[in-house]
């Protein structure tokens, strides 16, 4: 099977429509009135698929806003360096503010990704991201608000406008020591949400979507630390018509890509499952998949954790020390076993992401129940301790009272004896 050929550029001029297709600004009108189509698809298996991503995109394209370059330049104060919040193979990401679609109300804070014309990723990935995010809709996938495609005096301009994610990424909170420690329970909730996002891509659409770049830096966090998958430039449609895989150029991030995909170029949803297993071990250990500054035996995370099996006594040695024992060792063992199943050598033996979701839900539920039982046990123990302490205090008080009364009785006897002696002396003095 040939590699994907997602898009063919076409240069036919068309008028702006109420439900726009993916458009590119005309050179003759840099401000945004003229457009031309750039995003028709030539997917290699489309003849056997009822509808692919491009066809689904046509239905939902009207939900995306089409921005002029001048709008986004104004939104970022001419791409002010102080507003840059990220950088990668695609280009730079800026924080900005745009007007609501109807022009009324307060400005909306957004993240604006600007294509680097000399970057590792290019126009094809930009188009792929617009189409995929224009189709998908899930609480654990970042929302694409709109895009800009323009040619003008500054050359080709390709930008994407997303909802703003104020808490950055899972990677930042796991590995950046400037951030507070990410609590164990929150780690589990974040990874569950990420799993639900992947499960939706694999099984929740008309056509399967393979994410192909799952890693902790692509799991963004909103104001409530709800996770959302971002960066769909490498996403691909899954196999159709009974095929077991799609063949494509190997792309992704070293340390996260499945070995079977790297060796053969055969891409399946189970490639994402492998990557998910890597991130599971990252949340357990607080270590990156690859850390070259560590001793040689510890540089590759997956090789290092093999020395500490989930069922062994020394397993606790790999758990993130920054958690300071504030975690469930039973849950950590279960997470490690789940990670091991995701990292099985044979792709077909790995679980589906929907199965991973159910496993995580069960682990979290059991962990919460254990925590509740532990809390009740602690409170009961505290109550018993308080009751015991009260009884001890009462016994001590009673014993003290007895000693005091005995002491007073002795004093009374002593006083009475002294009075008796004085009386006898006085009587003797009266005798002639």
NORCORBEL-V515859 format. One line per field, one symbol per residue. phi: phi as a letter, one per 20 degrees, with the letter a starting at -180 (. if undefined). burial: 1 if it has 24 or more other C-alpha atoms within 12 Angstrom, else 0. A space follows every 50 residues. Layout:
# NORCORBEL-V515859
phi: ???
burial: ???
This chain:
# NORCORBEL-V515859
phi: .fffcfcdfcdffcefdfdfffdcffffbffpeebbfccedcffdffddg beggfffgfdgffeedeefffffffdlmlggfefdabbffqddcebccfg gendnffdfcddedfefdffecgffffgffffffefbbfdcfeeeabccb dafenfccccddfedfelcgggfedeffefffggffgfffffffffffff ffcddfcfddfmbfaffedecefdmfebfcmdfdfcfffclmfebdebff bqcgndfffffffdmedcfffffggffffgffffemdffbcfeeggfdfe gffffffcggeefeggfefgffflmebeffffffffffgfffdffegfef ffffffgfffgfffffffffffffffffffffffffffffffffffffff fffffffffffffffffffffffffffffeff
burial: 00011110000000000001111111000111111111111011100000 01111111011111111111111011001000101101111111111100 00000000011111110000111111111111111101011111111111 10000111111111101111111110000011111111111111111111 11001011111111111111110011111111111111110000111101 11101111111100111111111111111111111111110000000001 11011101110000111111011000111111111111111111001001 11110110111011001000000000000000000000000000000000 00000000000000000000000000000000
